[in-house]
Amino acid sequence: MGRRLLQKGKKPLLLSLFTALTLSMLLESEKAFSLSLAGLNLWFEKMIPTLLPFMILSGILIRMNLSDSFARLFAPLLRPVFRLSDSCLYVLVIGFLCGFPMGARVTAESLQHGKLSKREASLMLAFCNNIGPIYFSGFVLTLFPAAKPLPFWAGMYLLPLLYGLFLRRMVYRDIPCPAPAAGRSVPASASRASSGPRALSAGFFSSSSSGTQIPHTALSGRSLMAQTQEAVTSALVSQASLGGYMILFNLMNLLPDLFLPAGAVLPRALCGCLLEITGGLSRLDPSDAFWAFVLLPFGGLSCIFQTYSMIRDTGLSLRLYVFHKCVQTMLAFVYYAVLFSL
């Protein structure tokens, strides 16, 4: 009954939102153009150069079964703490080093290619999709400089790491630990695969279109080219989707200006952060740094929709992802409340 009422109320709400945004675009055409252009420039000048190469390279690594080998470079440090497979560690490293939305994208690709179980993917999505360090140092700390930046780095990255460790030990402890005797982990999907001569031959033979097995060395060049083409195409499609969301939600900054009074500068800026984080941060004063750092873990509705575009074909729960983001935002609020009081 409650769900039915919710569905009935959703249509009038969406219709009202569409009407308000359309009227705002007509009444404030110059401002609408400026906001759309700002979103387009942000996507073209920032997102494409910084994310597209990582998307392509990561896609190739996963498709060529090289991601686990890369993750083993970090395994001596991370595996004793998280007790997860190499594929999970790869998602963790890429998610934290490359930044949003690479965490969601790598999680989705690893799940789709059988590198992660759905349970593992759910855990990694919960804490590995964050604002990237390049964005944080080059944009956030430039807008809100700190005399001692180390506590702010800890708030941005140590908090989600500790939250992920809590989830691993308390909520996702059913995920099997990697076998120590092997020296490396086996993905959950691989543990269910067949073994014996047929499994051993899979690493050396590939099937042709006729079903005949051919030595993998004979297909290595062609296979690499095919997988690279697939990785490039997939990355470009994802980038186009990201650009559309950035333009749309940057344009929606018209709504706070329409409904809030002109003197409500801070509420307008906070609404902007909840819509599209980059545009919202730019509207905050340096004296409002507390709210900037608190809202960074949430990322705004634009980031949530972008995450949806990455995981929509995987069966992973967007609601659960939003829940974890809200929890991390509340933790950030407590952390920065203490930090700023000191």
Phi, psi and omega in degrees: 000313179297320179294323179295318178295323179296318179296322179292324181282343183289321182296311177299324180295313180295321178295320178294319179297316179297317180296316181296318181292320179296315178297321179296321179294324180286320182282327181240060187296320180294317178293321178298318178297318181296317180293319178297318179294323178297318177295320179294316180295320179298318179294314186287321186270335184247307188291314183295308182296326185272329186259323186302314178300319179294323178298316182293311183296318179294321177299320178294315180301315181292317183290331180265011178058039179250355184294322180295323178297321177294319183294333182294342175296330182256357185299320180302331180271320190265325186296318179298334182276310186265338180053054181236167182288167178300323180295321176294318180296326177297315178299317181298312182295311182294320180299320182277326182279320185269337175085175181299141357262027183297328178301314179291319182294313181293323176299313181296314181296320180295322177292316182294331181262014173077016180277334180235150167280165180296326178295316177296317180297322178297320177294313184293323179295333185293333185219001185255010182245084188234170173299135184284156181295328177294316177297317184295314182283321186276336183245304186293309182288347172282319177289323184232075183296146180233136179295325177236092187286343186303316178298331180284326172297320179296318179295328183281324188238328179287324178301309178295328176296315179293324177295318177297322178294320176299314179299319181298317185278331188253321187256320184250033181288350177285347177293125184294144176283152177294148182289120183292332184292332184282341181080354176203162184267160176244128179303153182301323180293327182288329181294339180267355182285164180288154180239183179095195183303322182295318179293320180295324182288343183296329180285341184251345184233147173234151182270136174277177181296337180273357179095355180281134179278132182238142177308137184296330180297331180287339182253002189300314181294313181294322180295317179298317179295320180294317181291325177295317178300316179295319180295318180295314181298315180297319180294319180294320178297316179296319180296320178298319178296317179299318180298319179298317179293322180294320178293315183299310185284334172292323177295329181290355172295349173295329186292313177301323179292334181281321188262339182259147180296158184298330182281350181276069185292311182295312177302323177297316181294321179294320175298322177298321178296322180288338177273300181219113195297320184292312178296322179293318179298323180295338181268352178276145173282155176304332179289346179261027184301327181305311182291328178297312182288329179292320185276348180302315180299328179289315174087345180092163181296328178301315179295323179294316178293324177295322176296319177302320180296335180277327189250004190296338181257015186252343185085000176288148187273120175288325179299318179294322177298315179296321177301312180296324177295320178294320178297315179295327177293320177294321176297320178296322179300313180296316182299311184285334174298317178291316183297314182288333177290333178279000000 
